[in-house]
């Protein structure tokens, strides 16, 4: 397919001359600036404009200004054709965005060479842009596939844990919602706003369901025990955090470290650490505990308090809030406790909606 060139000149003789020199191209003509702009609008495949400066209605400088101010035409190369032999005029043309300047009378060899050069540069640029677009589309498609695969993997891992412990399924869904609400609030209303970027909130929210994934390594006699665990059993139960840390570390060694895996390891490994340093598995204190783990800790405990377990009845929202407040500055980060108090209604709403949903499903089975 031949490249398209728009020739703009108020002299029919010049147009005839240039047409003969550039007969190998697809040529479009305009006799003044207004007509030139109209031709550009109706031809979206123009590769080059040869533009006279002195014309009626709109001169060449006015035309190039409009072309360069329009995102749809700003990248079309413009070569000025002029009888003016003035360095200031030539400089003005380049400042307005022209790529070249050819003086009249026109030398056919110079015109052919310069047109060929700028048309080829234009085609090369379009080719690169097209290749970049193809590459970007491939990257986007690959990214969507990776995200989809990751989400399916998370669902599969959660299903595996739910098979071991039925109560874990709804607990995972609720705690993920609590974590999302806390992170979004902290990002807007706390000293942690700088840490909680959109990307980090997204990764915390997506990895929150993995916080207890290490429990797949805990024996059923301990994981499903209806009564209180013995000290020895509790020591083994605590290992679910290090089981998860080891698993995510092994994956990172094979795939390379990334934010998603890093936060998954933080949440699964540190959500039982305490602000006062008396938690496990490492006895981290205060801000030594990753923010993701501190947020997960409160969400995890709240859900455990308001939910019925084989070893306890459910506490009310108000009683659960009192317990969390009593642990402010000891088990929990004070800033996160304050955030919880500010949005406690959202926590209560999430719990009640899921409670109603579970009741409805149970009634359907009767």
MARLUM-319502 format. One record per residue: residue in three letters; x, y, z of N, C-alpha, C in turn. Coordinates in pm, whole numbers, m for minus. Layout:
<drenses>
> residu; neast; nnorth; nup; caeast; canorth; caup; ceast; cnorth; cup
> ALA; X; Y; Z; X; Y; Z; X; Y; Z
...
</drenses>
This chain:
<drenses>
> residu; neast; nnorth; nup; caeast; canorth; caup; ceast; cnorth; cup
> UNK; 85; m120; 0; 0; 0; 0; 88; 125; 0
> UNK; 57; 220; m93; 138; 340; m104; 111; 438; 11
> UNK; 215; 508; 52; 201; 609; 157; 123; 729; 102
> UNK; 46; 794; 188; m37; 908; 147; 30; 1039; 186
> UNK; 34; 1132; 92; 94; 1263; 117; m8; 1371; 81
> UNK; m28; 1465; 173; m115; 1579; 147; m28; 1696; 102
> UNK; m57; 1749; m18; 17; 1864; m73; m74; 1986; m62
> UNK; m26; 2088; 11; m107; 2207; 36; m34; 2328; m21
> UNK; m93; 2389; m126; m31; 2507; m189; m138; 2580; m269
> UNK; m136; 2712; m264; m237; 2788; m338; m201; 2806; m484
> UNK; m86; 2748; m524; m44; 2758; m664; m68; 2625; m735
> UNK; m160; 2618; m830; m183; 2495; m907; m57; 2448; m979
> UNK; 29; 2543; m1017; 152; 2506; m1087; 244; 2428; m995
> UNK; 255; 2472; m869; 340; 2401; m772; 283; 2262; m745
> UNK; 152; 2254; m731; 88; 2125; m706; 115; 2030; m822
> UNK; 105; 2082; m945; 131; 2000; m1063; 276; 1952; m1065
> UNK; 369; 2041; m1031; 511; 2008; m1030; 541; 1900; m926
> UNK; 493; 1922; m804; 520; 1827; m695; 455; 1692; m724
> UNK; 337; 1694; m787; 267; 1569; m821; 350; 1484; m916
> UNK; 415; 1550; m1010; 498; 1476; m1104; 620; 1416; m1038
> UNK; 679; 1490; m944; 799; 1441; m874; 765; 1323; m782
> UNK; 647; 1330; m719; 610; 1229; m617; 502; 1134; m669
> UNK; 508; 1100; m794; 403; 1019; m857; 393; 878; m799
> UNK; 496; 832; m726; 491; 697; m669; 408; 690; m540
> UNK; 367; 806; m491; 288; 810; m367; 140; 833; m398
> UNK; 58; 802; m298; m85; 838; m308; m96; 985; m265
> UNK; m139; 1071; m356; m137; 1215; m331; m277; 1271; m309
> UNK; m285; 1364; m214; m409; 1435; m183; m375; 1584; m193
> UNK; m469; 1666; m242; m438; 1806; m268; m531; 1900; m194
> UNK; m477; 2019; m159; m556; 2126; m100; m496; 2259; m145
> UNK; m584; 2355; m176; m538; 2484; m229; m528; 2593; m122
> UNK; m575; 2565; 0; m559; 2662; 109; m561; 2589; 243
> UNK; m538; 2666; 349; m528; 2605; 482; m655; 2541; 532
> UNK; m769; 2605; 507; m897; 2550; 552; m925; 2415; 485
> UNK; m901; 2411; 355; m923; 2285; 283; m827; 2177; 331
> UNK; m704; 2219; 363; m605; 2122; 412; m651; 2056; 542
> UNK; m700; 2137; 636; m747; 2082; 765; m867; 1991; 745
> UNK; m953; 2025; 649; m1069; 1940; 620; m1025; 1807; 561
> UNK; m923; 1811; 473; m873; 1687; 412; m809; 1596; 518
> UNK; m740; 1657; 613; m679; 1577; 721; m787; 1509; 805
> UNK; m897; 1581; 829; m1007; 1525; 908; m1069; 1403; 840
> UNK; m1080; 1409; 709; m1150; 1302; 636; m1057; 1192; 586
> UNK; m927; 1208; 607; m830; 1105; 567; m741; 1071; 686
> UNK; m769; 960; 751; m694; 924; 872; m568; 845; 843
> UNK; m530; 838; 714; m411; 759; 680; m300; 845; 617
> UNK; m305; 976; 639; m203; 1065; 582; m70; 1045; 655
> UNK; 35; 1022; 579; 167; 995; 636; 259; 1117; 637
> UNK; 226; 1219; 559; 313; 1337; 550; 233; 1453; 490
> UNK; 264; 1576; 536; 202; 1697; 480; 312; 1786; 426
> UNK; 299; 1824; 297; 385; 1925; 236; 306; 2055; 238
> UNK; 352; 2155; 312; 269; 2270; 346; 335; 2402; 306
> UNK; 265; 2476; 219; 309; 2611; 183; 283; 2705; 303
> UNK; 362; 2810; 311; 344; 2904; 423; 248; 3016; 386
> UNK; 275; 3086; 275; 193; 3200; 235; 72; 3152; 155
> UNK; m46; 3152; 223; m170; 3110; 159; m284; 3198; 208
> UNK; m392; 3213; 130; m508; 3290; 176; m587; 3214; 283
> UNK; m669; 3286; 356; m757; 3233; 462; m677; 3186; 584
> UNK; m595; 3085; 569; m511; 3033; 678; m373; 3008; 623
> UNK; m271; 3070; 685; m137; 3043; 634; m82; 2913; 693
> UNK; 36; 2874; 648; 94; 2747; 690; 120; 2738; 838
> UNK; 160; 2851; 899; 188; 2850; 1043; 60; 2822; 1123
> UNK; m51; 2879; 1080; m179; 2856; 1148; m225; 2711; 1132
> UNK; m200; 2656; 1014; m239; 2517; 988; m159; 2421; 1077
> UNK; m28; 2441; 1083; 53; 2347; 1163; 20; 2359; 1311
> UNK; m15; 2477; 1357; m54; 2493; 1498; m176; 2408; 1529
> UNK; m275; 2412; 1438; m396; 2332; 1461; m367; 2182; 1455
> UNK; m280; 2144; 1362; m244; 2002; 1352; m174; 1954; 1478
> UNK; m82; 2032; 1530; m4; 1991; 1648; m84; 2002; 1777
> UNK; m191; 2079; 1777; m276; 2091; 1897; m386; 1986; 1902
> UNK; m393; 1905; 1797; m495; 1799; 1791; m428; 1664; 1813
> UNK; m463; 1592; 1921; m400; 1461; 1948; m409; 1363; 1832
> UNK; m513; 1378; 1750; m532; 1284; 1639; m436; 1312; 1523
> UNK; m381; 1436; 1516; m295; 1471; 1402; m157; 1521; 1443
> UNK; m130; 1529; 1573; m6; 1590; 1620; 120; 1516; 1573
> UNK; 107; 1388; 1541; 225; 1310; 1503; 247; 1300; 1352
> UNK; 161; 1365; 1273; 182; 1364; 1128; 297; 1461; 1096
> UNK; 403; 1413; 1030; 515; 1502; 998; 476; 1606; 894
> UNK; 528; 1729; 914; 499; 1840; 823; 630; 1896; 768
> UNK; 637; 1910; 635; 750; 1975; 569; 699; 2105; 506
> UNK; 763; 2217; 541; 723; 2345; 482; 785; 2361; 343
> UNK; 704; 2411; 249; 750; 2452; 116; 736; 2604; 109
> UNK; 844; 2676; 84; 834; 2822; 88; 940; 2889; 1
> UNK; 908; 3008; m43; 1005; 3089; m118; 1089; 3172; m23
> UNK; 1048; 3175; 107; 1118; 3258; 204; 1256; 3200; 234
> UNK; 1355; 3289; 233; 1492; 3247; 261; 1542; 3326; 382
> UNK; 1478; 3298; 495; 1503; 3375; 617; 1523; 3277; 732
> UNK; 1635; 3288; 802; 1665; 3196; 911; 1562; 3205; 1023
> UNK; 1508; 3325; 1044; 1407; 3341; 1150; 1277; 3270; 1114
> UNK; 1240; 3277; 986; 1120; 3207; 940; 1139; 3056; 950
> UNK; 1259; 3010; 913; 1289; 2867; 920; 1286; 2819; 1064
> UNK; 1344; 2899; 1153; 1344; 2864; 1297; 1202; 2858; 1350
> UNK; 1119; 2953; 1311; 980; 2955; 1355; 908; 2827; 1312
> UNK; 936; 2783; 1188; 873; 2661; 1138; 909; 2540; 1221
> UNK; 1036; 2528; 1256; 1080; 2413; 1338; 1021; 2421; 1479
> UNK; 1013; 2542; 1534; 957; 2560; 1668; 811; 2520; 1672
> UNK; 741; 2538; 1562; 599; 2500; 1555; 580; 2351; 1533
> UNK; 688; 2278; 1503; 677; 2133; 1491; 706; 2076; 1355
> UNK; 751; 2157; 1260; 786; 2104; 1129; 909; 2014; 1139
> UNK; 916; 1914; 1050; 1031; 1823; 1053; 1135; 1862; 948
> UNK; 1095; 1948; 852; 1191; 1987; 748; 1141; 2115; 681
> UNK; 1228; 2170; 597; 1202; 2301; 536; 1263; 2297; 396
> UNK; 1180; 2301; 291; 1229; 2294; 153; 1196; 2426; 83
> UNK; 1299; 2488; 26; 1282; 2618; m38; 1245; 2603; m186
> UNK; 1163; 2697; m232; 1128; 2707; m374; 1232; 2798; m441
> UNK; 1265; 2778; m567; 1214; 2671; m655; 1258; 2532; m608
> UNK; 1169; 2436; m628; 1189; 2302; m574; 1287; 2221; m659
> UNK; 1384; 2163; m590; 1477; 2070; m654; 1418; 1929; m641
> UNK; 1393; 1863; m753; 1323; 1735; m749; 1399; 1628; m670
> UNK; 1530; 1624; m681; 1608; 1523; m609; 1601; 1545; m458
> UNK; 1612; 1672; m416; 1604; 1704; m273; 1466; 1670; m219
> UNK; 1364; 1708; m295; 1226; 1680; m251; 1204; 1530; m235
> UNK; 1244; 1450; m336; 1227; 1305; m329; 1299; 1245; m207
> UNK; 1423; 1289; m188; 1504; 1232; m79; 1445; 1264; 58
> UNK; 1407; 1389; 77; 1356; 1429; 209; 1218; 1369; 236
> UNK; 1134; 1364; 134; 1003; 1300; 151; 1020; 1153; 184
> UNK; 1108; 1086; 113; 1132; 944; 138; 1181; 921; 281
> UNK; 1274; 1007; 325; 1328; 993; 461; 1219; 1007; 566
> UNK; 1135; 1110; 553; 1034; 1135; 657; 917; 1037; 650
> UNK; 885; 991; 530; 780; 888; 519; 828; 758; 584
> UNK; 952; 722; 556; 1007; 599; 616; 1016; 610; 768
> UNK; 1056; 728; 818; 1060; 748; 963; 919; 735; 1023
> UNK; 822; 793; 952; 682; 784; 998; 635; 638; 1002
> UNK; 664; 563; 896; 622; 422; 892; 693; 339; 998
> UNK; 821; 370; 1022; 895; 298; 1125; 837; 326; 1263
> UNK; 802; 452; 1287; 743; 488; 1416; 609; 419; 1436
> UNK; 526; 418; 1331; 397; 350; 1340; 414; 201; 1364
> UNK; 514; 142; 1299; 541; m1; 1318; 578; m29; 1463
> UNK; 667; 55; 1519; 710; 36; 1658; 592; 53; 1753
> UNK; 509; 156; 1726; 392; 178; 1811; 297; 59; 1805
> UNK; 281; 5; 1685; 194; m112; 1667; 249; m233; 1742
> UNK; 382; m252; 1733; 444; m364; 1803; 432; m347; 1954
> UNK; 447; m222; 2000; 433; m195; 2143; 291; m224; 2191
> UNK; 193; m187; 2107; 53; m213; 2142; 27; m363; 2147
> UNK; 81; m436; 2050; 65; m583; 2050; 128; m642; 2175
> UNK; 249; m592; 2210; 319; m642; 2329; 241; m609; 2455
> UNK; 188; m486; 2463; 110; m447; 2580; m14; m535; 2595
> UNK; m79; m564; 2482; m198; m651; 2486; m161; m791; 2533
> UNK; m45; m840; 2486; 0; m973; 2529; 31; m973; 2678
> UNK; 97; m865; 2725; 129; m854; 2867; 2; m849; 2950
> UNK; m97; m769; 2903; m224; m759; 2975; m295; m893; 2981
> UNK; m294; m964; 2867; m357; m1095; 2863; m288; m1192; 2957
> UNK; m154; m1188; 2956; m77; m1276; 3044; m100; m1240; 3190
> UNK; m109; m1110; 3218; m135; m1066; 3356; m271; m1114; 3403
> UNK; m372; m1104; 3315; m506; m1153; 3351; m502; m1303; 3378
> UNK; m427; m1375; 3297; m416; m1521; 3316; m348; m1553; 3450
> UNK; m244; m1476; 3483; m172; m1498; 3610; m264; m1470; 3728
> UNK; m337; m1357; 3721; m429; m1321; 3830; m538; m1426; 3844
> UNK; m592; m1470; 3730; m697; m1573; 3734; m644; m1702; 3795
> UNK; m524; m1742; 3752; m462; m1865; 3806; m436; m1851; 3955
> UNK; m387; m1733; 3995; m361; m1709; 4137; m488; m1719; 4220
> UNK; m597; m1656; 4170; m722; m1658; 4244; m779; m1799; 4253
> UNK; m768; m1873; 4144; m815; m2012; 4146; m733; m2095; 4245
> UNK; m603; m2068; 4250; m515; m2140; 4343; m554; m2110; 4487
> UNK; m582; m1982; 4515; m626; m1945; 4650; m756; m2018; 4685
> UNK; m851; m2019; 4591; m979; m2087; 4617; m956; m2236; 4643
> UNK; m865; m2296; 4566; m837; m2438; 4585; m775; m2464; 4722
> UNK; m684; m2377; 4762; m620; m2393; 4894; m722; m2376; 5006
> UNK; m813; m2280; 4987; m916; m2260; 5089; m1013; m2378; 5097
> UNK; m1043; m2435; 4980; m1130; m2553; 4978; m1064; m2669; 5051
> UNK; m933; m2682; 5034; m858; m2787; 5102; m865; m2769; 5253
> UNK; m849; m2644; 5299; m857; m2617; 5442; m999; m2640; 5494
> UNK; m1099; m2603; 5413; m1238; m2619; 5455; m1276; m2766; 5469
> UNK; m1214; m2851; 5386; m1238; m2996; 5399; m1190; m3043; 5536
> UNK; m1077; m2989; 5581; m1021; m3027; 5711; m1104; m2970; 5825
> UNK; m1152; m2845; 5806; m1222; m2776; 5914; m1335; m2694; 5852
> UNK; m1459; m2744; 5862; m1574; m2681; 5797; m1593; m2537; 5842
> UNK; m1566; m2508; 5971; m1585; m2373; 6023; m1496; m2271; 5954
> UNK; m1385; m2316; 5897; m1288; m2224; 5837; m1344; m2150; 5716
> UNK; m1435; m2214; 5641; m1484; m2154; 5517; m1547; m2018; 5536
> UNK; m1648; m2009; 5623; m1715; m1881; 5646; m1624; m1783; 5720
> UNK; m1542; m1837; 5811; m1446; m1753; 5884; m1354; m1681; 5785
> UNK; m1308; m1750; 5685; m1218; m1692; 5584; m1286; m1579; 5509
> UNK; m1412; m1600; 5469; m1484; m1498; 5393; m1509; m1374; 5477
> UNK; m1549; m1395; 5603; m1578; m1280; 5689; m1452; m1201; 5722
> UNK; m1347; m1272; 5758; m1225; m1200; 5796; m1167; m1122; 5678
> UNK; m1183; m1175; 5557; m1136; m1100; 5440; m1210; m967; 5428
> UNK; m1341; m970; 5453; m1419; m846; 5446; m1382; m751; 5558
> UNK; m1359; m802; 5680; m1316; m716; 5791; m1184; m648; 5757
> UNK; m1092; m727; 5705; m959; m674; 5670; m971; m564; 5564
> UNK; m1055; m586; 5464; m1074; m486; 5360; m1126; m355; 5416
> UNK; m1225; m363; 5505; m1282; m242; 5566; m1177; m170; 5651
> UNK; m1101; m246; 5729; m998; m185; 5814; m891; m114; 5731
> UNK; m842; m181; 5630; m735; m124; 5547; m781; 4; 5477
> UNK; m900; 2; 5421; m950; 120; 5352; m969; 238; 5448
> UNK; m1013; 209; 5569; m1030; 316; 5667; m894; 369; 5714
> UNK; m804; 279; 5746; m671; 319; 5792; m597; 401; 5686
> UNK; m621; 370; 5560; m554; 441; 5451; m597; 587; 5443
> UNK; m716; 616; 5493; m770; 752; 5485; m763; 828; 5618
> UNK; m759; 754; 5729; m776; 820; 5859; m674; 779; 5964
> UNK; m552; 749; 5925; m455; 707; 6026; m313; 740; 5986
> UNK; m220; 717; 6078; m78; 741; 6051; m22; 639; 5951
> UNK; m102; 537; 5918; m56; 434; 5826; m97; 463; 5681
> UNK; m150; 582; 5655; m201; 613; 5521; m92; 602; 5414
> UNK; 32; 642; 5448; 140; 635; 5349; 177; 491; 5315
> UNK; 161; 401; 5412; 196; 260; 5388; 91; 186; 5308
> UNK; m34; 230; 5323; m144; 155; 5262; m179; 212; 5125
> UNK; m94; 180; 5028; m122; 215; 4889; m235; 127; 4838
> UNK; m290; 163; 4723; m397; 82; 4664; m348; m60; 4636
> UNK; m223; m69; 4588; m168; m201; 4558; m155; m285; 4684
> UNK; m108; m221; 4793; m88; m298; 4916; m221; m341; 4975
> UNK; m320; m252; 4973; m453; m289; 5023; m508; m407; 4943
> UNK; m491; m401; 4812; m540; m509; 4726; m473; m641; 4763
> UNK; m341; m637; 4780; m268; m760; 4812; m303; m814; 4950
> UNK; m322; m725; 5046; m363; m769; 5180; m501; m834; 5173
> UNK; m591; m769; 5102; m728; m821; 5090; m729; m957; 5021
> UNK; m652; m970; 4913; m652; m1096; 4837; m584; m1209; 4913
> UNK; m484; m1177; 4996; m411; m1283; 5066; m467; m1313; 5205
> UNK; m558; m1228; 5254; m615; m1251; 5387; m673; m1392; 5404
> UNK; m739; m1450; 5301; m793; m1586; 5317; m686; m1692; 5344
> UNK; m559; m1659; 5322; m452; m1757; 5341; m395; m1754; 5483
> UNK; m454; m1674; 5571; m390; m1655; 5702; m379; m1784; 5783
> UNK; m470; m1878; 5765; m465; m2003; 5841; m429; m2123; 5755
> UNK; m370; m2099; 5638; m343; m2209; 5546; m248; m2312; 5607
> UNK; m165; m2268; 5699; m72; m2361; 5765; m141; m2468; 5846
> UNK; m271; m2451; 5875; m344; m2550; 5954; m362; m2682; 5880
> UNK; m337; m2683; 5749; m347; m2810; 5677; m239; m2907; 5727
> UNK; m138; m2855; 5795; m32; m2940; 5847; m54; m2983; 5992
> UNK; m167; m2943; 6051; m197; m2978; 6191; m283; m3105; 6194
> UNK; m250; m3203; 6276; m328; m3327; 6284; m474; m3301; 6324
> UNK; m566; m3383; 6273; m708; m3367; 6303; m737; m3374; 6453
> UNK; m664; m3457; 6525; m691; m3474; 6669; m670; m3342; 6745
> UNK; m591; m3252; 6686; m569; m3122; 6748; m655; m3016; 6680
> UNK; m656; m3015; 6549; m730; m2913; 6474; m879; m2919; 6504
> UNK; m934; m3041; 6519; m1078; m3057; 6537; m1116; m3091; 6681
> UNK; m1024; m3078; 6773; m1053; m3111; 6913; m1160; m3017; 6968
> UNK; m1267; m3071; 7026; m1377; m2987; 7074; m1344; m2911; 7204
> UNK; m1250; m2961; 7282; m1218; m2897; 7409; m1091; m2815; 7403
> UNK; m1049; m2769; 7518; m928; m2688; 7529; m805; m2773; 7499
> UNK; m711; m2714; 7428; m588; m2785; 7394; m495; m2792; 7515
> UNK; m422; m2902; 7525; m319; m2913; 7628; m202; m2823; 7588
> UNK; m112; m2789; 7681; 5; m2708; 7644; 84; m2769; 7530
> UNK; 100; m2901; 7530; 174; m2967; 7423; 100; m2955; 7290
> UNK; m33; m2972; 7295; m113; m2960; 7173; m111; m2817; 7119
> UNK; m115; m2721; 7210; m113; m2582; 7168; 20; m2546; 7101
> UNK; 129; m2601; 7153; 259; m2577; 7092; 262; m2629; 6948
> UNK; 196; m2740; 6925; 190; m2794; 6789; 97; m2709; 6702
> UNK; m15; m2665; 6760; m108; m2580; 6686; m40; m2450; 6642
> UNK; 46; m2395; 6725; 116; m2271; 6693; 203; m2285; 6568
> UNK; 239; m2408; 6536; 327; m2429; 6421; 258; m2401; 6288
> UNK; 126; m2381; 6289; 59; m2351; 6161; 114; m2222; 6100
> UNK; 164; m2132; 6184; 223; m2008; 6133; 355; m2036; 6062
> UNK; 440; m2116; 6122; 571; m2144; 6060; 557; m2239; 5941
> UNK; 455; m2327; 5944; 430; m2411; 5827; 401; m2322; 5705
> UNK; 320; m2218; 5726; 284; m2127; 5617; 405; m2046; 5572
> UNK; 483; m1997; 5668; 603; m1921; 5634; 696; m2005; 5546
> UNK; 718; m2128; 5586; 808; m2216; 5510; 753; m2241; 5369
> UNK; 621; m2261; 5360; 561; m2289; 5229; 576; m2171; 5135
> UNK; 544; m2050; 5183; 555; m1931; 5098; 701; m1897; 5066
> UNK; 790; m1925; 5159; 932; m1901; 5134; 984; m1994; 5024
> UNK; 939; m2119; 5028; 979; m2215; 4924; 930; m2171; 4787
> UNK; 806; m2119; 4782; 751; m2071; 4655; 831; m1952; 4606
> UNK; 865; m1861; 4698; 943; m1742; 4660; 1080; m1779; 4604
> UNK; 1141; m1882; 4660; 1272; m1926; 4611; 1263; m1974; 4467
> UNK; 1149; m2033; 4432; 1134; m2088; 4297; 1084; m1985; 4197
> UNK; 994; m1898; 4243; 933; m1801; 4151; 992; m1662; 4161
> UNK; 1068; m1637; 4269; 1117; m1502; 4292; 1024; m1427; 4385
> UNK; 1079; m1336; 4463; 1000; m1260; 4560; 909; m1161; 4488
> UNK; 786; m1147; 4535; 698; m1041; 4487; 608; m996; 4600
> UNK; 540; m882; 4580; 460; m823; 4687; 350; m917; 4735
> UNK; 288; m988; 4642; 178; m1077; 4678; 226; m1188; 4771
> UNK; 334; m1256; 4734; 387; m1364; 4818; 440; m1311; 4950
> UNK; 502; m1194; 4947; 557; m1136; 5068; 448; m1106; 5169
> UNK; 337; m1048; 5123; 227; m1015; 5214; 155; m1141; 5259
> UNK; 142; m1239; 5171; 82; m1367; 5212; 163; m1430; 5325
> UNK; 294; m1425; 5313; 381; m1480; 5419; 369; m1400; 5548
> UNK; 361; m1268; 5536; 344; m1182; 5654; 216; m1215; 5729
> UNK; 107; m1220; 5655; m24; m1243; 5718; m31; m1380; 5783
> UNK; 9; m1483; 5709; 1; m1619; 5762; 99; m1641; 5876
> UNK; 211; m1571; 5872; 315; m1596; 5971; 309; m1509; 6095
> UNK; 238; m1392; 6087; 246; m1299; 6201; 111; m1257; 6259
> UNK; 1; m1318; 6214; m129; m1271; 6265; m155; m1316; 6408
> UNK; m64; m1397; 6466; m77; m1432; 6608; 30; m1362; 6693
> UNK; 107; m1273; 6633; 198; m1190; 6711; 116; m1087; 6788
> UNK; 169; m1039; 6903; 97; m942; 6984; 178; m813; 6998
> UNK; 106; m703; 7011; 168; m571; 7021; 269; m565; 7136
> UNK; 243; m639; 7245; 332; m635; 7362; 447; m735; 7353
> UNK; 455; m807; 7240; 567; m899; 7220; 545; m1039; 7275
> UNK; 424; m1069; 7322; 398; m1199; 7383; 324; m1296; 7291
> UNK; 327; m1267; 7164; 261; m1356; 7069; 358; m1457; 7011
> UNK; 316; m1524; 6906; 400; m1625; 6840; 389; m1610; 6689
> UNK; 483; m1663; 6614; 590; m1757; 6652; 723; m1690; 6693
> UNK; 738; m1559; 6671; 869; m1497; 6692; 875; m1401; 6811
> UNK; 760; m1372; 6872; 760; m1276; 6982; 791; m1135; 6937
> UNK; 745; m1099; 6818; 766; m964; 6766; 687; m863; 6849
> UNK; 737; m740; 6855; 674; m637; 6938; 644; m512; 6854
> UNK; 528; m451; 6880; 493; m324; 6818; 502; m328; 6667
> UNK; 567; m226; 6611; 576; m215; 6465; 677; m311; 6404
> UNK; 740; m394; 6487; 818; m506; 6430; 725; m602; 6356
> UNK; 601; m605; 6402; 500; m690; 6338; 454; m620; 6210
> UNK; 459; m685; 6095; 411; m621; 5971; 268; m570; 5987
> UNK; 240; m458; 5925; 106; m398; 5934; m2; m496; 5889
> UNK; 27; m573; 5786; m72; m670; 5737; m107; m771; 5846
> UNK; m5; m815; 5922; m29; m910; 6030; m107; m849; 6144
> UNK; m83; m721; 6172; m155; m653; 6281; m303; m635; 6247
> UNK; m330; m602; 6122; m470; m587; 6078; m540; m722; 6082
> UNK; m472; m823; 6033; m530; m957; 6030; m558; m1007; 6171
> UNK; m472; m973; 6265; m487; m1020; 6404; m620; m975; 6462
> UNK; m653; m847; 6445; m779; m798; 6502; m900; m859; 6431
> UNK; m894; m866; 6298; m1006; m925; 6223; m1028; m1070; 6264
> UNK; m919; m1143; 6282; m925; m1285; 6318; m988; m1304; 6455
> UNK; m945; m1224; 6552; m997; m1237; 6688; m1143; m1195; 6696
> UNK; m1177; m1086; 6628; m1316; m1041; 6631; m1409; m1152; 6581
> UNK; m1372; m1213; 6469; m1459; m1316; 6414; m1466; m1438; 6505
> UNK; m1355; m1470; 6570; m1356; m1583; 6664; m1448; m1554; 6783
> UNK; m1450; m1429; 6826; m1532; m1392; 6942; m1681; m1396; 6910
> UNK; m1721; m1344; 6794; m1865; m1335; 6764; m1919; m1464; 6704
> UNK; m1834; m1562; 6683; m1878; m1687; 6620; m1886; m1801; 6721
> UNK; m1983; m1889; 6700; m1997; m2007; 6784; m1893; m2110; 6743
> UNK; m1832; m2172; 6840; m1735; m2278; 6816; m1776; m2401; 6899
> UNK; m1717; m2514; 6866; m1752; m2636; 6940; m1713; m2623; 7088
> UNK; m1621; m2534; 7117; m1573; m2519; 7255; m1626; m2394; 7323
> UNK; m1712; m2313; 7252; m1765; m2190; 7313; m1889; m2142; 7239
> UNK; m1970; m2064; 7309; m2082; m1996; 7246; m2034; m1864; 7187
> UNK; m2113; m1808; 7097; m2077; m1681; 7035; m2098; m1567; 7133
> UNK; m2005; m1473; 7136; m2022; m1350; 7214; m2097; m1248; 7129
> UNK; m2165; m1155; 7194; m2232; m1047; 7122; m2128; m952; 7065
> UNK; m2172; m868; 6973; m2081; m768; 6916; m2028; m677; 7027
> UNK; m2117; m632; 7115; m2075; m540; 7221; m1972; m603; 7314
> UNK; m1996; m729; 7352; m1901; m798; 7440; m1767; m819; 7368
> UNK; m1773; m852; 7239; m1650; m872; 7161; m1572; m742; 7152
> UNK; m1645; m632; 7134; m1579; m501; 7129; m1510; m471; 7261
> UNK; m1576; m501; 7372; m1516; m477; 7504; m1386; m555; 7521
> UNK; m1387; m680; 7476; m1267; m764; 7489; m1153; m706; 7405
> UNK; m1186; m664; 7284; m1082; m606; 7197; m1027; m477; 7256
> UNK; m1116; m393; 7311; m1071; m269; 7374; m981; m297; 7495
> UNK; m1011; m404; 7568; m929; m438; 7684; m789; m482; 7644
> UNK; m773; m523; 7517; m643; m568; 7468; m571; m461; 7385
> UNK; m627; m340; 7386; m563; m229; 7314; m427; m198; 7377
> UNK; m325; m201; 7296; m190; m173; 7344; m121; m293; 7405
> UNK; m192; m405; 7418; m128; m526; 7468; m128; m631; 7356
> UNK; m245; m680; 7318; m250; m773; 7205; m255; m700; 7071
> UNK; m328; m587; 7069; m353; m520; 6941; m288; m382; 6932
> UNK; m255; m345; 6809; m206; m212; 6777; m314; m110; 6814
> UNK; m284; m11; 6900; m385; 89; 6942; m450; 161; 6824
> UNK; m372; 193; 6722; m427; 265; 6607; m532; 180; 6536
> UNK; m506; 50; 6525; m600; m39; 6457; m724; m61; 6543
> UNK; m709; m66; 6674; m825; m76; 6762; m913; 47; 6747
> UNK; m853; 166; 6742; m931; 289; 6725; m1006; 287; 6592
> UNK; m940; 237; 6488; m1005; 228; 6357; m1124; 132; 6364
> UNK; m1104; 18; 6431; m1213; m79; 6449; m1332; m14; 6517
> UNK; m1307; 64; 6621; m1416; 130; 6695; m1491; 230; 6606
> UNK; m1417; 295; 6516; m1480; 393; 6428; m1569; 327; 6324
> UNK; m1538; 204; 6287; m1618; 136; 6184; m1680; 8; 6237
> UNK; m1704; 2; 6365; m1756; m122; 6426; m1890; m164; 6365
> UNK; m1970; m65; 6321; m2099; m99; 6261; m2081; m184; 6135
> UNK; m1975; m157; 6060; m1950; m234; 5939; m1911; m378; 5973
> UNK; m1832; m393; 6081; m1798; m528; 6127; m1924; m604; 6168
> UNK; m2007; m537; 6245; m2130; m602; 6294; m2221; m638; 6177
> UNK; m2230; m549; 6078; m2314; m574; 5961; m2265; m695; 5882
> UNK; m2134; m704; 5862; m2077; m818; 5790; m2111; m948; 5863
> UNK; m2092; m948; 5994; m2119; m1068; 6073; m2266; m1108; 6064
> UNK; m2357; m1011; 6080; m2500; m1042; 6079; m2547; m1089; 5941
> UNK; m2494; m1029; 5835; m2534; m1071; 5700; m2490; m1215; 5673
> UNK; m2370; m1249; 5716; m2323; m1386; 5695; m2397; m1484; 5785
> UNK; m2434; m1439; 5904; m2510; m1524; 5996; m2646; m1555; 5935
> UNK; m2710; m1452; 5877; m2841; m1471; 5814; m2829; m1564; 5693
> UNK; m2721; m1549; 5619; m2699; m1633; 5501; m2682; m1779; 5541
> UNK; m2605; m1804; 5648; m2583; m1941; 5694; m2714; m2001; 5745
> UNK; m2795; m1921; 5813; m2924; m1969; 5865; m3017; m2006; 5751
> UNK; m3018; m1923; 5647; m3102; m1948; 5529; m3061; m2080; 5462
> UNK; m2932; m2102; 5447; m2886; m2225; 5385; m2925; m2346; 5469
> UNK; m2919; m2333; 5602; m2956; m2443; 5690; m3105; m2474; 5678
> UNK; m3187; m2370; 5672; m3332; m2389; 5663; m3372; m2455; 5530
> UNK; m3296; m2427; 5424; m3324; m2488; 5294; m3305; m2640; 5299
> UNK; m3219; m2685; 5390; m3190; m2829; 5399; m3299; m2902; 5477
> UNK; m3380; m2828; 5553; m3482; m2893; 5639; m3604; m2935; 5558
</drenses>
